[in-house]
Amino acid sequence: MTNLYNLTQRTAYKLKLKMNAKALIQSKTFWFNLLFAAVSLAGVFGFSSFEANPMVERGVDFLVALANIYLRIKTTQTINSLT
């Protein structure tokens, strides 16, 4: 009987997560990372004449990592589809 109860609880939890899910394009983490990737790619291909100090680049990478950690902690919904 306990196994059936546990199975029911797990199934209900999974259904709740699925109902609370959102599309990938609604994710702040997705858009933040996409923007960071676009800016990084623009820098690689010379869309900016600015040459950053390597320590500044490492600092920016660190801040992006912290922002990702914050966004992940703040996340309450799962992703169920791309759109």
Backbone as CSV, one residue per row, in Angstrom:
resi,resn,N_x,N_y,N_z,CA_x,CA_y,CA_z,C_x,C_y,C_z
1,MET,0.816,-1.189,0.000,0.000,0.000,0.000,0.868,1.265,0.000
2,THR,1.990,1.228,0.715,2.894,2.378,0.778,3.491,2.676,-0.587
3,ASN,3.848,1.601,-1.327,4.412,1.803,-2.659,3.415,2.479,-3.593
4,LEU,2.158,2.088,-3.496,1.125,2.697,-4.326,0.958,4.173,-3.964
5,TYR,0.998,4.475,-2.685,0.889,5.861,-2.236,2.063,6.682,-2.756
6,ASN,3.280,6.151,-2.651,4.468,6.857,-3.136,4.393,7.085,-4.641
7,LEU,3.952,6.080,-5.381,3.811,6.206,-6.829,2.792,7.293,-7.176
8,THR,1.696,7.317,-6.461,0.666,8.327,-6.681,1.212,9.728,-6.387
9,GLN,1.955,9.860,-5.303,2.534,11.150,-4.932,3.530,11.627,-5.995
10,ARG,4.388,10.725,-6.465,5.372,11.089,-7.488,4.691,11.480,-8.793
11,THR,3.657,10.745,-9.161,2.917,11.050,-10.391,2.231,12.404,-10.273
12,ALA,1.641,12.681,-9.138,0.984,13.974,-8.931,2.002,15.109,-8.988
13,TYR,3.175,14.893,-8.421,4.227,15.907,-8.442,4.692,16.177,-9.874
14,LYS,4.880,15.124,-10.657,5.301,15.276,-12.051,4.237,16.009,-12.866
15,LEU,2.979,15.705,-12.630,1.898,16.393,-13.330,1.858,17.872,-12.952
16,LYS,2.090,18.164,-11.673,2.112,19.552,-11.222,3.246,20.312,-11.903
17,LEU,4.430,19.691,-12.000,5.554,20.326,-12.679,5.235,20.581,-14.143
18,LYS,4.596,19.606,-14.784,4.270,19.741,-16.198,3.248,20.854,-16.420
19,MET,2.295,20.977,-15.520,1.280,22.018,-15.646,1.892,23.395,-15.395
20,ASN,2.927,23.463,-14.584,3.569,24.723,-14.230,4.709,25.056,-15.203
21,ALA,4.915,24.255,-16.214,6.034,24.431,-17.143,5.777,25.596,-18.091
22,LYS,6.880,26.096,-18.668,6.779,27.194,-19.631,7.650,26.896,-20.836
23,ALA,7.463,27.685,-21.874,8.254,27.527,-23.096,9.649,28.111,-22.889
24,LEU,10.596,27.609,-23.626,11.980,28.068,-23.519,12.093,29.568,-23.779
25,ILE,11.344,30.078,-24.740,11.458,31.501,-25.076,10.895,32.407,-23.982
26,GLN,10.261,31.852,-22.980,9.771,32.624,-21.844,10.772,32.642,-20.691
27,SER,11.902,31.988,-20.880,12.900,31.857,-19.820,13.871,33.039,-19.808
28,LYS,13.987,33.704,-18.658,14.949,34.802,-18.521,16.374,34.290,-18.649
29,THR,16.639,33.099,-18.135,17.975,32.510,-18.225,18.365,32.295,-19.684
30,PHE,17.439,31.800,-20.486,17.702,31.586,-21.908,18.071,32.891,-22.591
31,TRP,17.282,33.942,-22.387,17.529,35.216,-23.057,18.811,35.874,-22.569
32,PHE,19.106,35.757,-21.282,20.351,36.306,-20.749,21.556,35.634,-21.406
33,ASN,21.522,34.309,-21.487,22.634,33.580,-22.088,22.735,33.825,-23.593
34,LEU,21.610,33.947,-24.275,21.621,34.242,-25.705,22.234,35.619,-25.962
35,LEU,21.872,36.594,-25.146,22.443,37.938,-25.287,23.952,37.923,-25.036
36,PHE,24.374,37.219,-23.991,25.808,37.129,-23.696,26.557,36.447,-24.842
37,ALA,25.974,35.404,-25.408,26.608,34.709,-26.534,26.695,35.621,-27.757
38,ALA,25.661,36.409,-28.024,25.673,37.314,-29.172,26.742,38.396,-29.009
39,VAL,26.850,38.956,-27.818,27.864,39.981,-27.567,29.262,39.379,-27.686
40,SER,29.454,38.190,-27.151,30.755,37.520,-27.246,31.108,37.222,-28.695
41,LEU,30.161,36.738,-29.459,30.393,36.415,-30.857,30.700,37.680,-31.663
42,ALA,30.016,38.771,-31.361,30.290,40.035,-32.044,31.719,40.493,-31.760
43,GLY,32.178,40.297,-30.539,33.550,40.660,-30.198,34.571,39.814,-30.928
44,VAL,34.269,38.544,-31.121,35.184,37.640,-31.822,35.342,38.057,-33.282
45,PHE,34.260,38.484,-33.911,34.298,38.830,-35.328,34.590,40.310,-35.585
46,GLY,34.991,41.039,-34.558,35.468,42.394,-34.747,34.414,43.468,-34.893
47,PHE,33.223,43.256,-34.342,32.203,44.298,-34.380,32.473,45.370,-33.342
48,SER,33.554,45.208,-32.620,33.923,46.183,-31.606,35.424,46.419,-31.699
49,SER,35.822,47.678,-31.719,37.254,47.981,-31.774,37.857,48.022,-30.380
50,PHE,37.035,47.806,-29.370,37.491,47.832,-27.986,38.283,46.575,-27.662
51,GLU,39.462,46.743,-27.119,40.292,45.615,-26.668,40.272,45.595,-25.147
52,ALA,39.599,44.639,-24.567,39.474,44.571,-23.115,40.717,43.959,-22.485
53,ASN,40.980,44.388,-21.300,42.031,43.795,-20.484,41.611,42.359,-20.154
54,PRO,42.530,41.394,-20.226,42.154,40.010,-19.902,41.543,39.849,-18.508
55,MET,41.974,40.659,-17.551,41.389,40.576,-16.204,39.928,41.046,-16.226
56,VAL,39.624,42.037,-17.042,38.253,42.521,-17.160,37.391,41.434,-17.798
57,GLU,37.926,40.768,-18.811,37.185,39.683,-19.459,36.872,38.571,-18.467
58,ARG,37.836,38.227,-17.647,37.605,37.190,-16.631,36.576,37.655,-15.606
59,GLY,36.624,38.943,-15.272,35.637,39.493,-14.347,34.227,39.423,-14.907
60,VAL,34.090,39.743,-16.190,32.778,39.663,-16.846,32.298,38.219,-16.877
61,ASP,33.187,37.294,-17.200,32.818,35.872,-17.194,32.320,35.448,-15.814
62,PHE,33.003,35.925,-14.780,32.611,35.605,-13.407,31.229,36.168,-13.092
63,LEU,30.981,37.410,-13.490,29.674,38.021,-13.238,28.555,37.301,-13.988
64,VAL,28.850,36.870,-15.197,27.850,36.104,-15.958,27.558,34.779,-15.251
65,ALA,28.589,34.137,-14.746,28.389,32.888,-14.004,27.521,33.133,-12.770
66,LEU,27.787,34.213,-12.041,26.967,34.544,-10.870,25.524,34.838,-11.269
67,ALA,25.342,35.548,-12.378,23.990,35.837,-12.849,23.255,34.547,-13.210
68,ASN,23.954,33.601,-13.832,23.334,32.311,-14.157,22.936,31.549,-12.902
69,ILE,23.798,31.583,-11.897,23.471,30.908,-10.634,22.240,31.550,-10.011
70,TYR,22.204,32.876,-9.989,21.042,33.592,-9.431,19.764,33.231,-10.187
71,LEU,19.819,33.271,-11.516,18.634,32.954,-12.307,18.186,31.509,-12.098
72,ARG,19.138,30.605,-11.938,18.790,29.200,-11.704,18.118,29.025,-10.348
73,ILE,18.616,29.724,-9.332,18.012,29.636,-8.003,16.610,30.236,-8.010
74,LYS,16.441,31.318,-8.750,15.151,32.008,-8.819,14.116,31.224,-9.625
75,THR,14.555,30.335,-10.479,13.668,29.583,-11.355,12.728,28.687,-10.557
76,THR,11.457,28.765,-10.890,10.462,27.912,-10.234,9.732,27.019,-11.224
77,GLN,9.889,27.290,-12.512,9.168,26.527,-13.521,10.147,25.715,-14.375
78,THR,9.649,24.614,-14.884,10.431,23.800,-15.795,10.164,24.253,-17.223
79,ILE,11.014,23.820,-18.143,10.844,24.095,-19.557,10.192,22.884,-20.198
80,ASN,9.100,23.101,-20.951,8.423,21.955,-21.558,8.533,21.915,-23.078
81,SER,8.870,23.063,-23.700,8.979,23.073,-25.158,9.786,24.289,-25.594
82,LEU,10.100,24.357,-26.879,10.844,25.494,-27.383,9.973,26.730,-27.518
83,THR,8.733,26.566,-27.915,7.852,27.719,-28.099,6.572,27.548,-27.320
